[in-house]
Amino acid sequence: MPVSDARPDRLPDLRQAMRRIADAVEALPDTHRDLAGNALLNVAAETLIEEVGAGQAAQLLRRLAALVEHGLQPPQSGAINLTRCDA
């Protein structure tokens, strides 16, 4: 689902995807688990660029970086709405 098509009614789908990904990371061998964050970031960035293009992906990642810098963490039960944030 492209970022631009995100809808509040898809939040249960997002939660399920997040749980499945977290379970997959936990199932990794200990020797690979420390690489999970980097691997997920690479996959996420690539997918984001494919879905919205490099320019919008960069804008969203800048917004996310600013929020993280200010201490915001994504809630486990939902998502950070990057379209509402000014970074």
N, C-alpha and C positions, 0 to 999 in steps of 0.2 A: 504494500500500500504506500503510495507516495506520501511524503510528509504533507504536501498541500491538501491531500484528501483525508487527513486525520479527522475523526469525528468522535465526540464523547461516547457514542454508543459502541465504539470499538474498544473502549477501555477494558472490558473483560477479556477480549482477545489479546490485548497487550499484556495484561497480567498473566495470562496462561503462557504466552511466549516467554515472558521473563522467568517464570517458574521453570519452564522446560530448559531454558538456557542455563539457569543456575544449577539445575540438576545435572546437566551435561558437564558443566565445569567441575562439579563435585565428583563426578565419575571418572575424571581424567586421572591417570597415574600421577603419583606425587611428583615424579620427575618432569611432568609437563604442566602441572597446575600453576606454577609460577609464571608461565608464559601466557596464561589464559587472558589476562587483561590486555596485553599487547595484541594478541590474536583477535580478540573481540573488537578492539578499537580499529584494527586494520579492516576487518570485515564490515564494521559499521560505517567507516569512512568511505569505503569503496561502494557500498550499497547506497549511501546517501548521495554521493556524486552521480551515480547512475540514475537515481530517481529524480533528483532536482537540478542537477548540473553543478559544476564546480563553483560558480559564483554564489549561488544560494547556499550550497553546502558550507562554504567558507563563512558566510554570514551567520548561519546557524551555529557552527562550531565556535565562532567568536563569542556569540551570545552565551553559549554553554560555558565557555572558559571564564567569562566574566562572572557568571553566577557561581561557579565553583570557587573562583578566587575570593568571592564574598561569603563563602561558607555554605552555600546552598547545596544540599544533596538530594538526588531524586528520591521521592518517597517509594517505598517498596510496594505500595498499593496502587501506584499510578505513574504519572509521567510529569516531567517539567514541561510546561507549555512555553516553548521558545518563541512562538508567534506573538505572545503578549509582552515579552520582555524587551526592554531597551538596554543594550550593552554599550 
